[in-house]
């Protein structure tokens, strides 16, 4: 059975909220444009400036589906 965030030791919670492994970030590209991504630690998202999309990272796992991405367009 997995522990909830409240049941985890404080250091476990900090690791989970940090987001994504830097080695994984080096390997990932935007699925639409094939360009590099940057990690927005505050929003826990991988950002594609070329596609103007932000892909969520949930529990350290990037969700690289355009249908799950948030649009960065100001409109």
C-alpha atoms as a printed R data frame, in Angstrom:
   type eleno elety resid chain resno      x      y       z
1  ATOM     1    CA   UNK     A     1  0.000  0.000   0.000
2  ATOM     2    CA   UNK     A     2  1.427  3.436  -0.886
3  ATOM     3    CA   UNK     A     3  1.762  6.220   1.634
4  ATOM     4    CA   UNK     A     4 -0.069  9.502   1.303
5  ATOM     5    CA   UNK     A     5  1.924 12.730   1.349
6  ATOM     6    CA   UNK     A     6  0.874 13.317   4.976
7  ATOM     7    CA   UNK     A     7  2.289  9.912   5.979
8  ATOM     8    CA   UNK     A     8  5.662 10.436   4.250
9  ATOM     9    CA   UNK     A     9  8.655 11.704   6.148
10 ATOM    10    CA   UNK     A    10  9.349 15.376   5.460
11 ATOM    11    CA   UNK     A    11 12.387 14.648   3.292
12 ATOM    12    CA   UNK     A    12 10.296 12.273   1.139
13 ATOM    13    CA   UNK     A    13  7.759 15.001   0.534
14 ATOM    14    CA   UNK     A    14 10.461 17.456  -0.511
15 ATOM    15    CA   UNK     A    15 11.864 14.998  -3.046
16 ATOM    16    CA   UNK     A    16  8.440 14.414  -4.537
17 ATOM    17    CA   UNK     A    17  7.677 18.114  -4.906
18 ATOM    18    CA   UNK     A    18 11.001 18.844  -6.623
19 ATOM    19    CA   UNK     A    19  9.702 17.408  -9.851
20 ATOM    20    CA   UNK     A    20 11.883 15.646 -12.372
21 ATOM    21    CA   UNK     A    21 15.232 13.894 -12.614
22 ATOM    22    CA   UNK     A    22 17.741 16.150 -14.447
23 ATOM    23    CA   UNK     A    23 18.961 13.170 -16.509
24 ATOM    24    CA   UNK     A    24 15.422 12.567 -17.728
25 ATOM    25    CA   UNK     A    25 15.028 16.254 -18.576
26 ATOM    26    CA   UNK     A    26 18.109 16.018 -20.817
27 ATOM    27    CA   UNK     A    27 16.458 13.200 -22.783
28 ATOM    28    CA   UNK     A    28 12.952 14.592 -23.176
29 ATOM    29    CA   UNK     A    29 11.795 16.751 -26.071
30 ATOM    30    CA   UNK     A    30  8.433 18.237 -26.980
31 ATOM    31    CA   UNK     A    31  6.404 15.530 -28.756
32 ATOM    32    CA   UNK     A    32  5.103 18.083 -31.269
33 ATOM    33    CA   UNK     A    33  8.171 20.162 -32.128
34 ATOM    34    CA   UNK     A    34 11.017 17.847 -31.021
35 ATOM    35    CA   UNK     A    35 12.668 20.819 -29.264
36 ATOM    36    CA   UNK     A    36 14.160 21.002 -25.748
37 ATOM    37    CA   UNK     A    37 11.988 21.487 -22.711
38 ATOM    38    CA   UNK     A    38 12.609 23.577 -19.614
39 ATOM    39    CA   UNK     A    39 11.347 22.662 -16.169
40 ATOM    40    CA   UNK     A    40  9.169 25.170 -14.311
41 ATOM    41    CA   UNK     A    41  9.698 24.088 -10.698
42 ATOM    42    CA   UNK     A    42  7.011 26.425  -9.326
43 ATOM    43    CA   UNK     A    43  4.249 24.966 -11.501
44 ATOM    44    CA   UNK     A    44  5.831 21.506 -11.817
45 ATOM    45    CA   UNK     A    45  5.600 21.569 -15.617
46 ATOM    46    CA   UNK     A    46  7.835 20.938 -18.604
47 ATOM    47    CA   UNK     A    47  7.631 23.944 -20.892
48 ATOM    48    CA   UNK     A    48  7.958 23.906 -24.673
49 ATOM    49    CA   UNK     A    49  8.537 27.472 -25.828
50 ATOM    50    CA   UNK     A    50  8.320 26.377 -29.472
51 ATOM    51    CA   UNK     A    51  4.872 24.775 -29.073
52 ATOM    52    CA   UNK     A    52  3.745 27.247 -26.395
53 ATOM    53    CA   UNK     A    53  2.642 24.327 -24.208
54 ATOM    54    CA   UNK     A    54  3.372 23.258 -20.633
55 ATOM    55    CA   UNK     A    55  3.275 19.526 -19.908
56 ATOM    56    CA   UNK     A    56  2.418 18.544 -16.324
57 ATOM    57    CA   UNK     A    57  4.734 16.462 -14.141
58 ATOM    58    CA   UNK     A    58  2.793 14.313 -11.675
59 ATOM    59    CA   UNK     A    59  4.683 12.418  -8.982
60 ATOM    60    CA   UNK     A    60  7.924 12.873 -10.911
61 ATOM    61    CA   UNK     A    61  6.408 11.453 -14.107
62 ATOM    62    CA   UNK     A    62  6.109 13.792 -17.103
63 ATOM    63    CA   UNK     A    63  2.771 13.578 -18.894
64 ATOM    64    CA   UNK     A    64  3.855 14.159 -22.497
65 ATOM    65    CA   UNK     A    65  0.413 14.172 -24.094
66 ATOM    66    CA   UNK     A    66 -0.555 17.354 -25.974
67 ATOM    67    CA   UNK     A    67 -4.144 16.800 -24.798
68 ATOM    68    CA   UNK     A    68 -2.928 17.088 -21.156
69 ATOM    69    CA   UNK     A    69 -0.732 20.142 -21.789
70 ATOM    70    CA   UNK     A    70 -1.635 23.675 -20.743
71 ATOM    71    CA   UNK     A    71 -1.529 26.331 -23.459
72 ATOM    72    CA   UNK     A    72  0.880 29.211 -22.836
73 ATOM    73    CA   UNK     A    73 -0.928 31.525 -25.274
74 ATOM    74    CA   UNK     A    74 -2.053 34.736 -23.608
75 ATOM    75    CA   UNK     A    75 -5.319 34.789 -25.594
